[in-house]
Amino acid sequence: MITVRELAEKMEVKPNDVIKKLMGLGIFATINQRLDQEAASIVAGDFGYDLKVVAMYKEEELQISGGQKESPEKLKPRPPIVTVMGHVDHGKTSLLDAIRQSRVAEGESGGITQHIGAYQVKTAKGLVTFLDTPGHEAFTAMRARGARVTDIVILVVSAVDGVMPQTIEAIDHAKAAGVPIIVAVNKIDLPGADPQKIRTALANHGLQPEEWGGKTIFQDVSAKKRINLDKLLEMVGLQAEILELKANPERPGHGIVLEARLDPKRGSVATLLVQGGSVKVGDAFVAGLCHGKIKALVDDNGQRVQTAGPSAPVELMGIMGTPQAGDIFSVVSDDRQARDIAEKRQLLNREQQLAHQRHMTLVGLKSQIGGPAAKDLNIVLKADVQGSLQALRDSLEGLSTSECRVRIIHSGIGNVNESDVLLASASDAVTLLFRTEIEPRAQELATRDGVEVRKYQIIYDLIGDVKAALEGLLEPEIVDVVIGKGEVRELFPLKGGGKVAGCFIREGKVVRGGLAKVTRNGASVAEGKIGSLKRFKDDVKEVEKGLECGIQVEGVDFQKGDQLEFVVKESRTRRLSQSPQ
């Protein structure tokens, strides 16, 4: 998925021009937002380019061999892959917990899912593979991956809160993937629950309930009270029967990496969803830029297995490097082939990145000429898993404006080590940790060098703190505040020349050192700084409403009847929303 900035740089146009074109298509995107292939193709066409998305080296060949026409007698029914989607805090993980009779939600920070979880559940109609995707808006890319690998989507909507932005986004992802949707109206046990209102709202988004003559299955449930869960699973089973899902378990396995992380004890570990064939211990494989030989497979219950068939989620060990979430996984014939493919991909990727950096510098330089220099907030970012890292990068870079930018100078998964702290120290950067730790030696170094290291468990907190820091980099806004009004009633000449205006304060007050704006016969004639302010013969700092005073304003020749407006300049803190993108 290409970002707006990358697309603009490839075409050598300004990112703002690309954003304008997208707005014309009804897509309101930021400079770091990912675009789907269709939208990117349309925009490129408007600028006179043909967009071609090229697969990784050997990926197409491996996919063709993986998707070869299977003979019908080899195909066997496979469990449906069901993705649970919806808005944050609508009860997706709680619903899965109830179905699995587990306690996943309590282990999540703030009760919010931060990763993709994959589980297999036994039902009356056989096994079902469930994917739980995070609801927070930062995890759009993760949810999009969830929709791409799924057969059925369960859209969880709270009967109390109703349809929310991420609910609509989940519907769009599911429709784009051409996946049938089953709506689970959750929290029906709570006071204020209105399932009918949810049906009406979703009908406006193209999900017409079956009971109203539509095609979308709606099921009222309560995850906490375990109401109607059996009916929901029955609906999933019926939908799976209609889809007639089959795969050949005898051929070499292929699938998608849902998640990847660096485990301190086990090394690189990836969560793999097998889409076809069988994955066995000892198989050589490639996954994105990484390769390896499977040392161990662990199922969702933590049990070691020798083989994983179609639709099975497993944790896989034996990877050289850490793949990206969303990478295609393919079993190949031997170690040598796996290594050759991975090395060639890494070489091509490196060449592309170097070319992209040079290109970006030239285009960036062209667009920066004549503009004010932006202030940078340098960040070293470490997270526990690859999916969260990518989501955080997208969110933080999306906060940048023309006046202040987020520069992620290094990001990675795993604990913060000494080299991370040294880099942060040399670059004057803040080190942010998401659900990971800092090594003792690195902590000592950070304390000694005064490098700020902040740990977070919830994505809202991390993004909120960075946003607050950026707002501190914005220049304050200087505004004129009218504090009072007055009228010139008499003029007193001074010995050395000039005049003092005898004024009556009608509203507010007048302050020495402030500005006075003079209006005569409805027209503005002059303004100047209040040089002296007297009450009778005494110098005063301010005079309140209803009192008389003598005012002298630098460079202003008063007349009787002049109307005065008293102004002071105030410095106000600006928000990111007030800064141009």
PEHUSUL-V731978 format. One line per field, one symbol per residue. ss: DSSP state (H for helix, E for strand, L for the rest). A space follows every 50 residues. Layout:
BEGIN
ss: ???
END
This chain:
BEGIN
ss: LEEHHHHHHHHLLLHHHHHHHHHHLLLLLLLLLEELHHHHHHHHHHLLLL LLLLLLLLHHHHHHHHLLLLLHHHLEELLEEEEEEELLLLLHHHHHHHHH LLLHHHHLHHHLLLLLEEEEEEELLEEEEEEELLLLHHHHHHHHHHHHLL LEEEEEEELLLLLLHHHHHHHHHHHHLLLEEEEEEELLLLLLLLHHHHHH HHHLLLLLEHHHLLLEEEEELELLLLELHHHHHHHHHHHHHHHLLEELLL LELEEEEEEEEEELLLEEEEEEEEEELEEELLLEEEELLEEEEEEEEELL LLLEELEELLLLEEEEEEEELLLLLLLEEEEELLHHHHHHHHHHHHHHHH HHHHHHHHHHHHHHHHHHLLLLLLEEEEEEEEELEHHHHHHHHHHHHLLL LLLEEEEEEEEEELLELHHHHHHHHHHLLEEEEELLLELHHHHHHHHHHL LLEEEELLHHHHHHHHHHHHHHHLLLEEEEEEEEEEEEEEEEELLLLLEE EEEEEEEEEEELLLEEEEEELLEEEEEEEEEEEEELLEELLEEELLLEEE EEELLLLLLLLLEEEEEEEEEELLLHHHLLL
END
